[in-house]
Amino acid sequence: MAGPGTGGPFYAALTDEDDNVFGSEHYRWDTDIFRFALRQSEGEAALLEIEVVNPWIDAPSFKYIAPGQHYWLYLAYWDGSAVVPLFFGRLVGHPENIDDFFVTLQFVGRSSRWKVDQLVLAESLKSGSYFDPVFVDAAHRNDPQAVIDARPVAYHIDPVAHAVTVSHLLTGEDGVLELGEDDVLWGARPRLTQPPLDAVAAEAEAVWSQIDSGGSVFVGAWAINSYSGKSLISDWPKAGASLGGGWFVQASWALDYYDIDGGGTVQSSGGFTDQSPRHNDGDAISGSGSSAVPRTRAPCITFVIKEEGKGGIIGEDYADPSANWSATVGHIPMYRVDCGLYLQYQAERRRSERVSFSLAADLQPVLSDAGRTPEVETISLSSVDLSKPMWEPKPRALLSGAVARGQVALPTNPPIGGSSAYQICISPGTLDSVEPAYGDEADLTTADGTATFAFLGDSLPEIGEWAADTYVSRGTVIAPVPALSIMRSALFPAARVRTSGPSVSQGQIIRDDRTGSFQYCLASGQLSHFSWPNFSPFYGVPTLDGSAIFVSLGMQAPGGAFHICTQAGTTGAAVPPPFSTTAGEPVADGGVVWVSLGAGGPSLSIPAGGYPGRVTARNWFSTPRGLLSLEYVLNKSSRLLIERARCVETTLVCPFHVAPLVSLRKNATAPAPTLPGHQVTGKIISYEMTGDGQSGEFLVNMTLASSIGNGGSESAEDGVGVYAEPGVFAPGVQSTAGGVVTIDDAVGYTPPSPAPNDDGLTFPLTAGQAVARAQWIGSAALQASALRASLRYIIAAANPTPPLNVDGMSIPEFDSNRFIASRGPSTVDAALSGLAIKFALDLRPVTEQSFTTSYRVQTTNLRVPKMIDIAA
């Protein structure tokens, strides 16, 4: 059967790759082919083998290695009405039988840029629950096969047009090839290749750290009366002190309201003379004295320790007109301590969530050994750290047109001398149509059209924090931790401070109530109580506040966004720059220029949500993003079940006239007299088209794969409202429990309800959450009672009896005061032993903890199409 042009019904036209539109000019026979075999299997490119006379022997027109030779070949077929191309491909490699008269040449049916086309397609498939980068390591996120691991599809390369697509494992996108009795040379022969999987046991773990830096947790302010106030003041925690468990003092004060220790003493003196003309025995005629008492308004326990004097009286046997006496008086003041406490925390708690399920397919029973152990495939997945910034670069070949700052590109097929390492866009623009030779050293930049890229590294770097006085190269990305600040007025609560304000530590940030500006403490000290400083709203202006020195950060608190270095240099010496959360906003930092990427730009994200330094998620798999992860695991499991459910294969041998209709993107039906319904249906998974010029035999062999499911579909079911019956709230307003969510109407599952196994803390923390106990222990009343009960011992200890002097020797006589003093507490400190007023503060720890939550997910059986009835 001849066709148009030269030759027919087969045509073999040698040409070049760019001659890729088949037309009548290709109706020719450029080389003698004695045999050919055109094969294609699911997921692979078509391969054509032709047997020709060895050109080194017979020297025909086609030499497979020669200057100017065409290496691309069209193979076409006249089907009686039109010439249909069956294959277009390139010669690959040398023939193995190079010394034989006949040699076999191989051609592969794919374009020279098929890998790029596949990458482009794979990128478009990264969507929904069919691809989850958190369960794919960074090195394989652009691997086309990894992209379809959760889809029941295989890649397909058209053997002529070379279009790269995907095709479903069960349902062909290009329709059904219906074969009649005249289209099958001999009967279909179905066979069971292997038993289907009984189930897939899947477990997935999501891991992250709960990170937060919180401040201004106000514990309280108090006015405490105490006779041991001096030690309370000295022991009160200072600003910046660590309290353990991730807690630090943000601001504190403990001040002597009465200024007992700084008030000094009041000196006084006086005397008298009795001018009466008559005196009785024992009357004092005259006297003088002086006193020194503490200068304070504090209530005191006052007592006489010792009195001394001489005569000063008229008696029967003597008269002394003058008298002198002295008295030692003790004062024990009661302090009033005005104190208060603000806390901040740096939380980092390791968290993990695990979901597990067992998924089975709804399949027809298959006869097997009675004692066969069920075959269960196991899937075990672990996520990347969901709290860390995750890079998502793209191959340069996938980028075109406008590109945004922060876009990370991986050069593809770089030209000689170019770098294959990661590049990051530091200046947005429009890309060139031709990929440039990128630089491969730090600070090297490359112009790509109007965009500028900087070398990022041979591997994707960790994202660091800002550091002072450090050299930074172009393209460096940092994540400044959000700055903690407190209103200055909040440091002066109701407690009335008399002499000075609370202390602040270096690095602490306060916010000025008047200007709204943020002020960075450059030198520790105490804030002024008597005057409000004139803080500047402009970055870099210093201000003295009491004894503390501040530098203005301007009106923007630093941190909370990614930043990229667009100008290399050395960062500032001490004060962080006013980093902006607005994408595209530049900021100068010493010799460095940073530009904000906002939440990360096109290539950075934090999967668990939040922003650098603040990731507060308690749940994963019960969140909308986490449900996509769960569905991804379900889809991976479904793919395994579907692959193994195609366990019946049928081989068909057909005449060659069906060849133009055969495609791996089609299903096929064929007569099968031995099967119920006398027909077999399946997905075409491979074919081989052969021709032998010597025997004149031209055949098409194809293999169909049929699934043995029971068909049907799954239906979704609404869950029960947590707060109210269905219909009270609009959809999505309230959380629901139970119910069934379906994926492609093929499988259903019950979403896990959030039930984190943790201590219940929700960030940012409040004092109610953070403080387990805040209690004052002891009282001034108890201290006063103890002191008064101890006065006789204290007085006795202060009045030891002087020893007697006999013959030049000092001999102590029995000292009754010493004896009394030994019977009880003889000092104020001893009297107050065990009665010091203390503040007990128990805080819930926010570090060095780990929490694990496990969910067992209920699933329906996977619905699989019934392509063949093996149970009938």
Salt bridges, closest charged atoms under 4 A:
ASP16 OD1 - HIS70 ND1 2.97
ASP19 OD2 - HIS26 NE2 2.76
GLU25 OE2 - HIS26 ND1 3.76
ASP30 OD2 - ARG28 NE 2.80
GLU42 OE1 - ARG646 NH2 2.83
GLU49 OE1 - ARG39 NH1 3.27
GLU51 OE2 - ARG35 NH1 2.40
ASP117 OD1 - ARG113 NE 3.15
GLU123 OE1 - LYS126 NZ 3.09
GLU123 OE2 - LYS394 NZ 3.88
ASP132 OD1 - ARG625 NH2 2.64
ASP137 OD1 - HIS140 ND1 2.82
ASP174 OD2 - ARG665 NE 3.06
ASP183 OD1 - HIS657 NE2 2.92
ASP198 OD2 - ARG372 NH2 3.13
GLU205 OE2 - ARG354 NH2 3.26
ASP212 OD1 - ARG614 NE 2.60
ASP274 OD2 - HIS279 ND1 3.55
GLU308 OE2 - LYS306 NZ 3.85
ASP338 OD1 - ARG336 NE 2.97
ASP362 OD2 - ARG863 NH1 3.36
GLU375 OE1 - ARG644 NH2 2.84
ASP385 OD2 - ARG350 NH1 2.99
ASP448 OD2 - ARG396 NE 2.81
ASP545 OD2 - ARG488 NE 2.79
GLU643 OE2 - ARG639 NH2 3.50
GLU649 OE1 - ARG191 NH2 3.56
GLU688 OE2 - ARG39 NE 2.65
ASP692 OD2 - ARG35 NE 3.12
GLU714 OE2 - ARG863 NE 3.06
ASP758 OD2 - ARG351 NH2 2.71
ASP758 OD1 - ARG618 NH2 2.84
ASP759 OD1 - ARG349 NH2 2.83
ASP815 OD2 - ARG818 NH1 2.57
ASP842 OD2 - ARG773 NE 3.06
